[in-house]
């Protein structure tokens, strides 16, 4: 599974690089390459997801895989040719993919691993570029094929990171032990994050108590001084 997804992601990155290098060509001139790569990537996603569903008894639908397949078919059949439509579709796809990538992991730079932080950064870049792509015509007006190539390149990098994190198939008892170990490590990580947050809140509360205690002592001293002054005035009178 890992080898298949790595190959598909590398092909996607290559297609994005090809589009960027030939940015002066109209989108229709590179539509066949983009469509074939997206169709292949989607098919690989569906195969990997089906194998995962069989192993883990999961009934979840692979939305990403179907999206790649549908988009690839639409491009190959020539239903997506106008520059405005192409920009809009790929811009929206970039935003959705970026947001999905960011929501895949907790957005916590301290507790996340380097791979998780790299994934989050890639998601931010993908989302930001998709938003810019909506306004490209009014701003710098880069060629459409260049914009499409950058989106495809970013998607390919995202799927490459996903591919290298796929675990090899193992015997059932080893796979179950491995997964339980990973779950236990994830629970420990979440517990440590909660403990750090609790310690931080405790320190904040302690500082607040210390500050309020000092203020209360000062207020008490001022009250005592004021009472003594009143008494001395009465004694003099």
N, C-alpha and C positions, 0 to 999 in steps of 0.2 A: 504493500500500500504506500509506504513511504517513497519508494523509488518511483512509482507511477506519478504521485503527486509532485515530487521534485522535478521530474521531467516535464510535466505539464506546466508547472510554475516557471521553469526556465524558458520554455517555449513562449509563454505569455510575456515574460520580460523581454525576450528577443523580439517579439512582435511590436511591443511598445517602442523599443530602441529603433526598429526599422521605420516606424511611423515618424519618430522624431527626426531621424536622419533624412527622410524624404518629405519634410514638412511642406515643401512648395507644391507637391503633387495634390490634386483634389482628393477628397476622401474616397470617392468611387474608385480611384486608382489603387488604393490599398485595402478596400473593403473586403476583398476575398481573403486576404491574409488575416485580417482582424476577425472575420467571421469564422474561419476554420479554427483559429486558435481558441476563441471563446467556446465554440462548440466542443472542441476536444477537452478543454479545461472543465466544462460543465459535465461532460460524460465521465471524466475521471472522478470528479466530486461525487457524482451519483453512485459510482461503483464503490468508492471508499465508504460512503455513507451507508450503503446497503450492507456491506460487510460488517461495519460497526454495529448496525442495527441488529444483525443476526447474532453477533457475539454478545451484545448487551441487552437484547430483548427490548429494543427501543422502537417506538412507533412515530418518532418525530420526522417531519418532512424536511428534506434538505432544500431550503428555499434558495440558497446561494447557487447550488448546482442547477436547479431548474431555471434560475434567472440567466445564468451563463448560456445554457442551451437555447432558451427562447431568444435571447438577444443575438446569439450567433446565427440562428435560423433566419431571423428578421433581416440581418445584414446580408446574408448570403442570397436571400431571395430578392434583394433589391428594394425592399420596402422602406429602407432608411437611406435616403440619398441627399436630401436638402441639408445645407450646412447648419441652418438654424435648428432643425429637428435633431441633427446629430449632436450638436453642442448641448442642447437641452437634455437629451437622453443620457449622454455620458456625464454631464455635470450632476444630474440627479443620482445616477448610479454611483458616482464618486462620493457624494455626500452620504448616501445610505451605507455604503461599504465602510467609509471612515467612521461613522457613528457606531456601526455594528462592531467594528474592531475595537473601539474605545470601550464599549460596554461589555466586551468579552472578559476583561480583567478589572480588578478594583483599581481605581485611579489613585494610587498611593505610592509615590516615588520612593519613600523610605522602605516600605515593607515588600515592594515588588522586586523580583529578580531583574537582572539586566535584560533578559529576553522579554519579560513582561513590559518593562519600561520602553524597550525598543518598539514593541508592538503598539503601545499607547502612543508613542511619538509618531509612528507611521499612520495611525488612525487620525491623529490631529492634522498632520500634513495633508492626508487624503481628503478629509472633510473641508479644510480651508481651501484647498485647490478647487474642489467642486463648487464651493460658493463663489470663488473668483471667476470660475468658468462661465457662470451665469451672466457676469458683467464684462466679459472679455471684449466684446464688440465695442462697448462704450469706453473701455480703458485702453489697454495696450494693443488690442486687436491682433493677437497672434494667430497664425494659420490654424484652421480647424484640425487638420491632421496632426499638428504638433500637440494640441490640447488633448486630442484622443490618445496619442501615443503616450503622453505623460500619465494619463489615467490608467491605461492598460499596463504601463510599467509599474505604477504603484500597486495595482491589484495583483500583478504577478509577484511582487516582493512580499505582499501580505500573504499570498498563498504559499510562497516558499517558506516563510516563517512557520506557517501552519504545518507544512509538510515535514519539516525537520523535527517537529514535536510529536509526530505520530510514532507510537510505539510498535515494535515488531510483534508479529504473532508469536505467541508462546503456548505451551500446554495449558489446559484450563486451570489446573491447580496453581501453576506459577503465575498465570495472568491474574487470577483472583487475589493471590498474595500481594502481587505488585500493586494492583489497584487499591487494595486496602491500605498498603503502606503509603501510597501517594495521598490517599484521603486523610490518613492519620497526620501526615506532614502538613497538609493544607489546614486541618483543624488546629494543629499546633501553631501554625503561622497566624491564623485568625485569632486564636486565644492570646498570643503574644501581643498582637496589635491592640486587642481590647485591654490587655493589662497595661500597656504603655499609655493608652488613652485614659485609663482609670488613674494611673499614677499622675499624669499631667493634671487631671481635674482635681485630684487630691491636693497637689501642690498649690494650685490656684486657690482652692478653698482655704488652705492653711494661710496663705499670704493675705487673703481677704480677712480671715479671722484675726490675724496679727494686727492688720491695719485698723480694723474696727475696735480691737481691744485698746490700742494706743489712743484712738480718738475718744473712747469712753473714759479712759483714765484722765486724759486732758480735760474733758468736760467735767469730770468729777472734781478735779483739782480747782478748776475755775469756779465751780459751785461752792466749794469749801472756802476759797478765798473771798468770794462775794459775801458769804454768810459771816465770816470773821470781820469783814469791813463793816457790815451793818451793826454787828454787836459792838464794835469799838465806837461807832458813831453814837449809838444809844447810851453807852457808858459815859461818854464825854458830855452828852446833853444832861 
